[in-house]
Amino acid sequence: MKPPPFTYHAPLDLGSALDALAGAGAHGKVLAGGQSLIPLMNMRLASPSHVIDINRVPGLDTVVAEQGGVRIGALARHSRVERSGPAPLRRALKLVAHPVIRNRGTVVGSLVHADPAAELPAVLAVLGGSVRLARKADGSVSADGAAVRDVAAADFFVGPLESDLRAGELAVSAFFPDLPPGSGFAVHELARRHGDYALAGVCAVVTLGGDGRIAAARAACIGVAATPLLVELEGGTPAELARAVQERTDPEGDIHASAAYRRHLVGVLAERAFADAAREAAQ
């Protein structure tokens, strides 16, 4: 299979990349890791007229600790973040595809792809992170002259394979906040084979109260809605919290699993994730 014809751009700096994106408008796509874009183009499911390859743009492959969290640059590969990123990302990335894919794929690219069955959008959602977008346009102006805006995860994922990234914009980084004090994180999923997309999954964050019990909890469910399904809860036992999460899910069935089975999985996986997160928070 071969992709349809397109114009290839290889900018050497951020300004040139934004120029190319501005000129391409709705007909442009960014190439970073290419683990989603290239197969889609080869299968003629995507046919951009312009492909902007940002791999030569300096300064986009960073993993930097900032106040309150870690910022991941647009060219930071899964494998690098798996080795040196924050603990929640390291755990989730072990579930993403296979090493050869993680050596090339990028964290920010996975977020922009916005697959509701993917792990990283759920991690960003449950941590309350954000994505930074840049363009040649009006808006908040950064030091390098690009107009930037930060979009919270709750607003960034708007539908299956659809994000708030607009024509002419480049996702330059994502911010993953630190866990609050007294909190723990866990992720559980079930896939038919390791590395496959999960039939269902749950990322959980719990915060313990002074009595050692769960005082607050959040869960982001994978593969059961059009976007990562975020559920915020009061305290309770892992079993009680899991039932509350399960009650708020209404998945669809497909050739891989029925809706009832996916809903059952959410309950099982949520209880495991809440229990593991609570154990981590207690350490």
Buried (B, 14 or more C-beta within 10 A) or exposed (E): EEBEEBBEBBBEEBBBBBBBBBBBEEEBBBBBBBBBBBEBBEEEEBEBBBBBBBBEBEEBBEBEEEEEBBBBBBBBBBBBBBEEBBEBBEBBBEBBBEEEBBBBBBBBBBBBBBBBBBBBBBBBBBBBBBBBBBBBBEEEEEEEEBBBBBBBBBEBBEEEBEBBBEEBBBBBBBBBBBBEEBBBBBBBBBBEEEEBBBBBBBBBBBBBEEEEEBBBBBBBBBBBBBBBBBBEBEBBBBEBBBBBBBEBBEBEEEEBBEBEBBBBBBBBBBBBBBBBBBEBBEE
